[in-house]
Every structure is written in C-alpha cells, then in structure tokens.
Amino acid sequence: LQPGAEREKLTTDAFEFKYFLEGTCEYAIGEETVTLGAGDLLFFDGRIPHVPQNPTDRDVRMLVLYLYDEFQST
C-alpha cells in the first residue's frame, strides 16, 4: 500500500486475514477504524464494507488471504 493511498470502502464474499509485514496502516471496517503495524493480524468478514488507508510517508506491506466458505472453480 503506497504512501497516501486511500479509496472508497468495498466488500468481498470472503473472510479476510491480513498479516502486516511493515509500515503502519489505518483499516476501516464498518464504522470502526484500527491502526495496525508490523506483526499485527486482522481477521474479519469481508461482507462488511472495509478499506485500508496509508496516511504515512512509508509503504505498507501485508500478506492477504481470502477464505471462502465454498470452493469456487474457474
């Protein structure tokens, strides 16, 4: 996530797991916002509107896993 990055909230059809590798991120989920940094974990229902924001001047790196409750084939 680049410095200054922001966008509108979105939803996914998955539970989302985020592991923050470096930097500091503000993550809005529904009406709440949490500040996360390196080593922090976040797990939530992606059907709740959410968005990461980077108000800092450093990159944020995170590992993101999407966990679906059904197998989806392509």
N, C-alpha and C positions, 0 to 999 in steps of 0.2 A: 504494500500500500504506500504510494508515494506521499511525500510531504504535502499537506494541504488538501489531500483527497477527501471528497465528500460527494454524496449523491442522494437521491430520494430513497426512502425505505422500500424494500422489496420482500417477497415471500418465496419460499420453496416448498416442495412437497416432501421434505425430509427432515429428520432431526439433524442438527448440525453440531459438530465437535470441532473446536478451534484450539490449537496449541500455539501460543505466541513465542516465537523464537527470538525476536529482537525488536526494539523500539517500544513506543507507548501508543496505545490506541484507545479511542473512546468508542464504545459499542452501544448503540441504541437498540433496545429490544422492547417493542411496545412503547409504553410511556416512561420506561426506565433507561438510564444511561450508566454504564460502568466503565471505569478506566482500568485497562489491562496492560501488563508489561511482560517482558521476557520471563518465561517459566509459568505464566498463568494459563489456566484452562477455562474454556467456556463450552457449555453444552446446553442447547435449547431447541425448542420446537420451531422449525423454520417457517411454519404457517403463521407465526406471529410476525408482523412487519418489523424488519430489522435493517440495520446498516452500520458498517464500520466507518469511522472517520479518523483522519490523522491530522490533528491540529498542530503537530510539531514540525520541525525542520529536518527530521530524520526519517528514513524509510522504516516501515513496519513489515516484518516477515512473520508469516504464520502458516502452520500446517492445517489444512481444512479437510475434514471428512464429512461426506453426506451419507446419512444412514437412512435408507428407505425401508418401509415396513413390508414391501413386496418386491420380489425380483422383477426388474424391468429389462426385457430383452430388446435389442435393436434390430 
